[in-house]
């Protein structure tokens, strides 16, 4: 069984676009899914006028944001196009017109996004930031080893309590 990764995300953009992105993420959209998606547990919407909003959400996903909403979306889309892959398709999966990554959804809908996530049972944390069409920060972090350049080391996570304190997305 997959480990449960808790995440907190801030989205800023047109409220209608954010609602569409969230439907991809929680897989309530009938045509497009964001990989294996995520469960949205709490949602706080601050309307800014002119249809713009900032939305803070918290939820969980399988393994990690990177695996579920980025890499799985890529491999699912590849399988949808080529017919070759490892995913077991049921009628619901085979009816999808597209699988989209978190970053591609943000780009297409002009949404700024920042997410922090942790799965303490696997000693893993991650942080991604997407702003104005660019990935500003992409860090997958392991307590026990560095997984990418610039990752935190084991000692940086000692005594860390993972509560959500989201930095502002401009």
Contact map, one row per residue, 1 for C-alpha under 8 A:
11100000000000000000000000000000000000000000000000000000000000000000000000000000000000000000000000000000000000000000000000000000000000000000000000000000000000000000000000
11110000000000000000000000000000000000000000000000000000000001100000000000000000000000000000000000000000000000000000000000000000000000000000000000000000000000000000000000
11111000000000000000000000000000000000000000000000000000000001100000000000000000000000000000000000000000000000000000001011000000000000000000000000000000000000000000000000
01111100000000000000000000000000000000000000000000000000000111110000000000000000000000000000000000000000000000000000001000000000000000000000000000000000000000000000000000
00111110000000000000000000000000000000000000000000000000000111111000000000000000000000000000000000000000000000000000111000000000000000000000000000000000000000000000000000
00011111000000000000000000000000000000000000000000000000011110000000000000000000000000000000000000000000000000000000111000000000000000000000000000000000000000000000000000
00001111100000000000000000000000000000000000000000000000011110001000000000000000000000000000000000000000000000000011110000000000000000000000000000000000000000000000000000
00000111110000000000000000000000000000000000000000000001111000000000000000000000000000000000000000000000000000000011100000000000000000000000000000000000000000000001010000
00000011111000000000000000000000000000000000000000000001110000000000000000000000000000000000000000000000000000001111000000000000000000000000000000000000000000000000010000
00000001111100000000000000000000000000000000000000000111100000000000000000000000000000000000000000000000000000001110000000000000000000000000000000000000000000000000010110
00000000111110000100000000000000000000000000000000000111000000000000000000000000000000000000000000000000000000111100000000000000000000000000000000000000000000000000000010
00000000011111100100000000000000000000000000000000011110000000000000000000000000000000000000000000000000000000111000000000000000000000000000000000000000000000000000000010
00000000001111101100000000000000000000000000000000011100000000000000000000000000000000000000000000000000000001110000000000000000000000000000000000000000000000000000000000
00000000000111111100000000000000000000000000000000111000000000000000000000000000000000000000000000000000000000100000000000000000000000000000000000000000000000000000000000
00000000000111111110000000000000000000000000001000111100000000000000000000000000000000000000000000000000000000000000000000000000000000000000000000000000000000000000000000
00000000000001111111000000000000000000000000000000100000000000000000000000000000000000000000000000000000000000000000000000000000000000000000000000000000000000000000000000
00000000000011111111100000000000000000000000000000000000000000000000000000000000000000000000000000000000000010100000000000000000000000000000000000000000000000000000000000
00000000001111111111110000000000000000000000000000000010000000000000000000000000000000000000000000000000000010100000000000000000000000000000000000000000000000000000000000
00000000000000111111111000000000000000000000000000000000000000000000000000000000000000000000000000000000000000000000000000000000000000000000000000000000000000000000000000
00000000000000011111111100001000000000000000000000000000000000000000000000000000000000000000000000000000000000000000000000000000000000000000000000000000000000000000000000
00000000000000001111111110000000000000000000000000000000000000000000000000000000000000000000000000000000110000000000000000000000000000000000000000000000000000000000000000
00000000000000000111111111000000000000000000000000000000000000000000000000000000000000000000000000000000000000000000000000000000000000000000000000000000000000000000000000
00000000000000000011111111111000100000000000000000000000000000000000000000000000000000000000000000000000000000000000000000000000000000000000000000000000000000000000000000
00000000000000000001111111111001110010000000000000000000000000000000000000000000000000000000000000010000000000000000000000000000000000000000000000000000000000000000000000
00000000000000000000111111110000111111100000000000000000000000000000100000000000000000000000000000000000000000000000000000000000000000000000000000000000000000000000000000
00000000000000000000011111111000100011110000000000000000000000000000000000000000000000000000000000000000000000000000000000000000000000000000000000000000000000000000000000
00000000000000000000001111111101110011000000000000000000000000000000000000000000000000000000000000000000000000000000000000000000000000000000000000000000000000000000000000
00000000000000000000001111111100000000000000000000000000000000000000000000000000000000000000000000000000000000000000000000000000000000000000000000000000000000000000000000
00000000000000000001001101111111100000000000000000000000000000000000000000000000000000000000000000000000000000000000000000000000000000000000000000000000000000000000000000
00000000000000000000000000111111100000000000000000000000000000000000000000000000000000000000000100000000000000000000000000000000000000000000000000000000000000000000000000
00000000000000000000000000001111100000000000000000000000000000000000000000000000000000000000001111000000000000000000000000000000000000000000000000000000000000000000000000
00000000000000000000000100101111110000000000000000000000000000000000000000000000000000000000000111110000000000000000000000000000000000000000000000000000000000000000000000
00000000000000000000001111101111111110000000000000000000000000000000000010000000000000000000000101110000000000000000000000000000000000000000000000000000000000000000000000
00000000000000000000000110100001111110000000000000000000000000000001110010000000000000000000000000111100000000000000000000000000000000000000000000000000000000000000000000
00000000000000000000000010000000111110000000000000000000000000000001111111010000000000000000000000111000000000000000000000000000000000000000000000000000000000000000000000
00000000000000000000000010000000111111000000000000000000000011000001100110000000000000000000000000000000000000000000000000000000000000000000000000000000000000000000000000
00000000000000000000000111100000111111100000000000000000000010000001100000000000000000000000000000000000000000000000000000000000000000000000000000000000000000000000000000
00000000000000000000000011100000000111110000000000000000001111000001100000000000000000000000000000000000000000000000000000000000000000000000000000000000000000000000000000
00000000000000000000000011000000000011111000000000000000001110000000000000000000000000000000000000000000000000000000000000000000000000000000000000000000000000000000000000
00000000000000000000000001000000000001111110000000000000111100000000000000000000000000000000000000000000000000000000000000000000000000000000000000000000000000000000000000
00000000000000000000000000000000000000111110000000000000111100000000000000000000000000000000000000000000000000000000000000000000000000000000000000000000000000000000000000
00000000000000000000000000000000000000011111000000000000111000000000000000000000000000000000000000000000000000000000000000000000000000000000000000000000000000000000000000
00000000000000000000000000000000000000011111100000000011110000000000000000000000000000000000000000000000000000000000000000000000000000000000000000000000000000000000000000
00000000000000000000000000000000000000000111110000000011100000000000000000000000000000000000000000000000000000000000000000000000000000000000000000000000000000000000000000
00000000000000000000000000000000000000000011111000001111000000000000000000000000000000000000000000000000000000000000000000000000000000000000000000000000000000000000000000
00000000000000000000000000000000000000000001111100001110000000000000000000000000000000000000000000000000000000000000000000000000000000000000000000000000000000000000000000
00000000000000100000000000000000000000000000111110111100000000000000000000000000000000000000000000000000000000000000000000000000000000000000000000000000000000000000000000
00000000000000000000000000000000000000000000011111111100000000000000000000000000000000000000000000000000000000000000000000000000000000000000000000000000000000000000000000
00000000000000000000000000000000000000000000001111111000000000000000000000000000000000000000000000000000000000000000000000000000000000000000000000000000000000000000000000
00000000000000000000000000000000000000000000000111110000000000000000000000000000000000000000000000000000000000000000000000000000000000000000000000000000000000000000000000
00000000000001110000000000000000000000000000001111111000000000000000000000000000000000000000000000000000000000000000000000000000000000000000000000000000000000000000000000
00000000000111100000000000000000000000000000001111111100000000000000000000000000000000000000000000000000000000000000000000000000000000000000000000000000000000000000000000
00000000000111100000000000000000000000000000111110111110000000000000000000000000000000000000000000000000000000000000000000000000000000000000000000000000000000000000000000
00000000011110100000000000000000000000000000111100011111000000000000000000000000000000000000000000000000000000000000000000000000000000000000000000000000000000000000000000
00000000011100000100000000000000000000000011110000001111100000000000000000000000000000000000000000000000000000000000000000000000000000000000000000000000000000000000000000
00000001111000000000000000000000000000000011100000000111110000000000000000000000000000000000000000000000000000000000000000000000000000000000000000000000000000000000000000
00000001110000000000000000000000000000011111000000000011111000000000000000000000000000000000000000000000000000000000000000000000000000000000000000000000000000000000000000
00000111100000000000000000000000000000011110000000000001111100000000000000000000000000000000000000000000000000000000000000000000000000000000000000000000000000000000000000
00000111000000000000000000000000000001111100000000000000111110000000000000000000000000000000000000000000000000000000000000000000000000000000000000000000000000000000000000
00011110000000000000000000000000000001111000000000000000011111000000000000000000000000000000000000000000000000000000000000000000000000000000000000000000000000000000000000
00011110000000000000000000000000000111100000000000000000001111111001000000000000000000000000000000000000000000000000000000000000000000000000000000000000000000000000000000
01111000000000000000000000000000000101000000000000000000000111111011000000000000000000000000000000000000000000000000000000000000000000000000000000000000000000000000000000
01111000000000000000000000000000000000000000000000000000000011111011000000000000000000000000000000000000000000000000001000000000000000000000000000000000000000000000000000
00011000000000000000000000000000000000000000000000000000000011111111000000000000000000000000000000000000000000000000111000000100000000000000000000000000000000000000000000
00001010000000000000000000000000000000000000000000000000000011111111110000000000000000000000000000000000000000000000100000000100000000000000000000000000000000000000000000
00000000000000000000000000000000000000000000000000000000000000011111111000000000000000000000000000000000000000000000000000000000000000000001000000000000000000000000000000
00000000000000000000000000000000000000000000000000000000000001111111111100000000000000000000000000000000000000000000000000000000000000000000000000000000000000000000000000
00000000000000000000000000000000011111000000000000000000000011111111111110000000000000000000000000000000000000000000000000000000000000000000000000000000000000000000000000
00000000000000000000000010000000011111000000000000000000000000001111111110000000000000000000000000001100000000000000000000000000000000000000000000000000000000000000000000
00000000000000000000000000000000011000000000000000000000000000001111111111000000000000000000000000011110000000000000000000000000000000000000000000000000000000000000000000
00000000000000000000000000000000001000000000000000000000000000000111111111100000000000000000000000001000000000000000000000000000000000000000000000000000000000000000000000
00000000000000000000000000000000001100000000000000000000000000000011111111110000000000000000000000000000000000000000000000000000000000000000000000000000000000000000000000
00000000000000000000000000000000111100000000000000000000000000000001111111111000000000000000000000111000000000000000000000000000000000000000000000000000000000000000000000
00000000000000000000000000000000001000000000000000000000000000000000011111111100000000000000000000111000000000000000000000000000000000000000000000000000000000000000000000
00000000000000000000000000000000000000000000000000000000000000000000001111111110000010000000000000000000000000000000000000000000000000000000000000000000000000000000000000
00000000000000000000000000000000001000000000000000000000000000000000000111111111000010100000000000100000000000000000000000000000000000000000000000000000000000000000000000
00000000000000000000000000000000000000000000000000000000000000000000000011111111100000000000000001110000000000000000000000000000000000000000000000000000000000000000000000
00000000000000000000000000000000000000000000000000000000000000000000000001111111111110000000000000000000000000000000000000000000000000000000000000000000000000000000000000
00000000000000000000000000000000000000000000000000000000000000000000000000111111111111100000000000000000000000000000000000000000000000000000000000000000000000000000000000
00000000000000000000000000000000000000000000000000000000000000000000000000011111111100000000010001000000000000000000000000000000000000000000000000000000000000000000000000
00000000000000000000000000000000000000000000000000000000000000000000000000001111111000000000000000000000000000000000000000000000000000000000000000000000000000000000000000
00000000000000000000000000000000000000000000000000000000000000000000000000000111111100000000000000000000000000000000000000000000000000000000000000000000000000000000000000
00000000000000000000000000000000000000000000000000000000000000000000000000000111111110000000000000000000000000000000000000000000000000000000000000000000000000000000000000
00000000000000000000000000000000000000000000000000000000000000000000000000000111011111000000000000000000000000000000000000000000000000000000000000000000000000000000000000
00000000000000000000000000000000000000000000000000000000000000000000000000110110001111100000000000000000000000000000000000000000000000000000000000000000000000000000000000
00000000000000000000000000000000000000000000000000000000000000000000000000000010000111110000000000000000000000000000000000000000000000000000000000000000000000000000000000
00000000000000000000000000000000000000000000000000000000000000000000000000010010000011111000000000000000000000000000000000000000000000000000000000000000000000000000000000
00000000000000000000000000000000000000000000000000000000000000000000000000000000000001111100000000000000000000000000000000000000000000000000000000000000000000000000000000
00000000000000000000000000000000000000000000000000000000000000000000000000000000000000111111110000000000000000000000000000000000000000000000000000000000000000000000000000
00000000000000000000000000000000000000000000000000000000000000000000000000000000000000011111110000000000000000000000000000000000000000000000000000000000000000000000000000
00000000000000000000000000000000000000000000000000000000000000000000000000000000000000001111111000000000000000000000000000000000000000000000000000000000000000000000000000
00000000000000000000000000000000000000000000000000000000000000000000000000000000000000001111111100000000000000000000000000000000000000000000000000000000000000000000000000
00000000000000000000000000000000000000000000000000000000000000000000000000000000000000001111111100000000000000000000000000000000000000000000000000000000000000000000000000
00000000000000000000000000000000000000000000000000000000000000000000000000000001000000001111111100000000000000000000000000000000000000000000000000000000000000000000000000
00000000000000000000000000000010000000000000000000000000000000000000000000000000000000000011111110000000000000000000000000000000000000000000000000000000000000000000000000
00000000000000000000000000000111100000000000000000000000000000000000000000000000000000000001111111100000000000000000000000000000000000000000000000000000000000000000000000
00000000000000000000000000000011000000000000000000000000000000000000000000000000000000000000001111100000000000000000000000000000000000000000000000000000000000000000000000
00000000000000000000000000000011100000000000000000000000000000000000000000001001000000000000000111110000000000000000000000000000000000000000000000000000000000000000000000
00000000000000000000000000000001111000000000000000000000000000000000000011011000000000000000000111111000000000000000000000000000000000000000000000000000000000000000000000
00000000000000000000000100000001111000000000000000000000000000000000010011001000000000000000000001111101100000000000000000000000000000000000000000000000000000000000000000
00000000000000000000000000000000011000000000000000000000000000000000111011000000000000000000000000111111100000000000000000000000000000000000000000000000000000000000000000
00000000000000000000000000000000010000000000000000000000000000000000110000000000000000000000000000011111110000000000000000000000000000000000000000000000000000000000000000
00000000000000000000000000000000000000000000000000000000000000000000010000000000000000000000000000001111111000000000000000000000010000100000000000000000000000000000000000
00000000000000000000000000000000000000000000000000000000000000000000000000000000000000000000000000011111111100000000000000000000000000000000000000000000000000000000000000
00000000000000000000100000000000000000000000000000000000000000000000000000000000000000000000000000011111111110000000000000000000000000000000000000000000000000000000000000
00000000000000000000100000000000000000000000000000000000000000000000000000000000000000000000000000000111111111111000000000000000010010000000000000000000000000000000000000
00000000000000000000000000000000000000000000000000000000000000000000000000000000000000000000000000000011111111100000000000000000000110000000000000000000000000000000000000
00000000000000000000000000000000000000000000000000000000000000000000000000000000000000000000000000000001111111100000000000000000000000000000000000000000000000000000000000
00000000000000001100000000000000000000000000000000000000000000000000000000000000000000000000000000000000111111100000000000000000000000000000000000000000000000000000000000
00000000000010000000000000000000000000000000000000000000000000000000000000000000000000000000000000000000011111110000000000000000000110000000000000000000000000000000000000
00000000001111001100000000000000000000000000000000000000000000000000000000000000000000000000000000000000011111111000000000000000001100000000000000000000000000000000000000
00000000001110000000000000000000000000000000000000000000000000000000000000000000000000000000000000000000010001111100000000000000111110000000000000000000000000000000000011
00000000111100000000000000000000000000000000000000000000000000000000000000000000000000000000000000000000010000111110000000000001111000000000000000000000000000000000000010
00000000111000000000000000000000000000000000000000000000000000000000000000000000000000000000000000000000000000011111000000000011110000000000000000000000000000000000011010
00000011110000000000000000000000000000000000000000000000000000000000000000000000000000000000000000000000000000001111100000000011100000000000000000000000000000000000010000
00000011100000000000000000000000000000000000000000000000000000000000000000000000000000000000000000000000000000000111110000001111000000000000000000000000000000000001010000
00001111000000000000000000000000000000000000000000000000000000011000000000000000000000000000000000000000000000000011111000001110000000000000000000000000000000000000000000
00001110000000000000000000000000000000000000000000000000000000010000000000000000000000000000000000000000000000000001111100111100000000000000000000000000000000000100000000
00111100000000000000000000000000000000000000000000000000000000110000000000000000000000000000000000000000000000000000111111111000000000000000000000000000000000000000000000
00000000000000000000000000000000000000000000000000000000000000000000000000000000000000000000000000000000000000000000011111111000000000000000000000000000000000000000000000
00100000000000000000000000000000000000000000000000000000000000000000000000000000000000000000000000000000000000000000001111110000000000000000000000000000000000000000000000
00100000000000000000000000000000000000000000000000000000000000000000000000000000000000000000000000000000000000000000001111110000000000000000000000000000000000000000000000
00000000000000000000000000000000000000000000000000000000000000000000000000000000000000000000000000000000000000000000011111111000000000000000011100000000000000000000000000
00000000000000000000000000000000000000000000000000000000000000000000000000000000000000000000000000000000000000000000011111111100000000000001111000000000000000000000000000
00000000000000000000000000000000000000000000000000000000000000000000000000000000000000000000000000000000000000000001111100111110000000000001111000000000000000000000000000
00000000000000000000000000000000000000000000000000000000000000011000000000000000000000000000000000000000000000000001110000011111000000000111100000000000000000000000000000
00000000000000000000000000000000000000000000000000000000000000000000000000000000000000000000000000000000000000000111100000001111100000001111000000000000000000000000000000
00000000000000000000000000000000000000000000000000000000000000000000000000000000000000000000000000000000000000001111000000000111110000111110000000000000000000000000000000
00000000000000000000000000000000000000000000000000000000000000000000000000000000000000000000000000000000000000011110000000000011111000111100000000000000000000000000000000
00000000000000000000000000000000000000000000000000000000000000000000000000000000000000000000000000000010010000011100000000000001111111111000000000000000000000000000000000
00000000000000000000000000000000000000000000000000000000000000000000000000000000000000000000000000000000000000111000000000000000111111110000000000000000000000000000000011
00000000000000000000000000000000000000000000000000000000000000000000000000000000000000000000000000000000001001110000000000000000011111000000000000000000000000000000000000
00000000000000000000000000000000000000000000000000000000000000000000000000000000000000000000000000000000011001010000000000000000011111100000000000000000000000000000000000
00000000000000000000000000000000000000000000000000000000000000000000000000000000000000000000000000000000000000000000000000000000011111110000000000000000000000000000000000
00000000000000000000000000000000000000000000000000000000000000000000000000000000000000000000000000000010000000000000000000000001111011111100000000000000000000000000000000
00000000000000000000000000000000000000000000000000000000000000000000000000000000000000000000000000000000000000000000000000000001111001111100000000000000000000000000000000
00000000000000000000000000000000000000000000000000000000000000000000000000000000000000000000000000000000000000000000000000000011110000111110000000000000000000000000000000
00000000000000000000000000000000000000000000000000000000000000000000000000000000000000000000000000000000000000000000000000000111100000111111000000000000000000000000000000
00000000000000000000000000000000000000000000000000000000000000000000000000000000000000000000000000000000000000000000000000000111000000001111100000010110000000000000000000
00000000000000000000000000000000000000000000000000000000000000000100000000000000000000000000000000000000000000000000000000011110000000000111110000110010000000000000000000
00000000000000000000000000000000000000000000000000000000000000000000000000000000000000000000000000000000000000000000000000011100000000000011111011110011100000000000000000
00000000000000000000000000000000000000000000000000000000000000000000000000000000000000000000000000000000000000000000000000111000000000000001111111100011110000000000000000
00000000000000000000000000000000000000000000000000000000000000000000000000000000000000000000000000000000000000000000000000111000000000000000111111000001111110000000000000
00000000000000000000000000000000000000000000000000000000000000000000000000000000000000000000000000000000000000000000000000100000000000000000011111000000110000000000000000
00000000000000000000000000000000000000000000000000000000000000000000000000000000000000000000000000000000000000000000000000000000000000000000111111100000110000000000000000
00000000000000000000000000000000000000000000000000000000000000000000000000000000000000000000000000000000000000000000000000000000000000000000111111111111100000000000000000
00000000000000000000000000000000000000000000000000000000000000000000000000000000000000000000000000000000000000000000000000000000000000000001110011111010000000000000000000
00000000000000000000000000000000000000000000000000000000000000000000000000000000000000000000000000000000000000000000000000000000000000000011100001111110000000000000000000
00000000000000000000000000000000000000000000000000000000000000000000000000000000000000000000000000000000000000000000000000000000000000000000000001111110000000000000000000
00000000000000000000000000000000000000000000000000000000000000000000000000000000000000000000000000000000000000000000000000000000000000000010000001011111000000000000000000
00000000000000000000000000000000000000000000000000000000000000000000000000000000000000000000000000000000000000000000000000000000000000000011110001111111100000000000000000
00000000000000000000000000000000000000000000000000000000000000000000000000000000000000000000000000000000000000000000000000000000000000000000111001000111110110000000000000
00000000000000000000000000000000000000000000000000000000000000000000000000000000000000000000000000000000000000000000000000000000000000000000111111000011111110000000000000
00000000000000000000000000000000000000000000000000000000000000000000000000000000000000000000000000000000000000000000000000000000000000000000011110000001111111000000000000
00000000000000000000000000000000000000000000000000000000000000000000000000000000000000000000000000000000000000000000000000000000000000000000001000000000111111000000000000
00000000000000000000000000000000000000000000000000000000000000000000000000000000000000000000000000000000000000000000000000000000000000000000001000000001111111000000000000
00000000000000000000000000000000000000000000000000000000000000000000000000000000000000000000000000000000000000000000000000000000000000000000001000000001111111110000000000
00000000000000000000000000000000000000000000000000000000000000000000000000000000000000000000000000000000000000000000000000000000000000000000000000000000011111110000000000
00000000000000000000000000000000000000000000000000000000000000000000000000000000000000000000000000000000000000000000000000000000000000000000000000000000000011111000000000
00000000000000000000000000000000000000000000000000000000000000000000000000000000000000000000000000000000000000000000000000000000000000000000000000000000000011111100000000
00000000000000000000000000000000000000000000000000000000000000000000000000000000000000000000000000000000000000000000000000000000000000000000000000000000000000111110000000
00000000000000000000000000000000000000000000000000000000000000000000000000000000000000000000000000000000000000000000010000000000000000000000000000000000000000011111000000
00000000000000000000000000000000000000000000000000000000000000000000000000000000000000000000000000000000000000000000000000000000000000000000000000000000000000001111100000
00000001000000000000000000000000000000000000000000000000000000000000000000000000000000000000000000000000000000000001000000000000000000000000000000000000000000000111110000
00000000000000000000000000000000000000000000000000000000000000000000000000000000000000000000000000000000000000000000000000000000000000000000000000000000000000000011111000
00000001110000000000000000000000000000000000000000000000000000000000000000000000000000000000000000000000000000000111000000000000000000000000000000000000000000000001111100
00000000000000000000000000000000000000000000000000000000000000000000000000000000000000000000000000000000000000000100000000000000000000000000000000000000000000000000111110
00000000010000000000000000000000000000000000000000000000000000000000000000000000000000000000000000000000000000000000000000000000000000000000000000000000000000000000011111
00000000011100000000000000000000000000000000000000000000000000000000000000000000000000000000000000000000000000011100000000000000001000000000000000000000000000000000001111
00000000000000000000000000000000000000000000000000000000000000000000000000000000000000000000000000000000000000010000000000000000001000000000000000000000000000000000000111
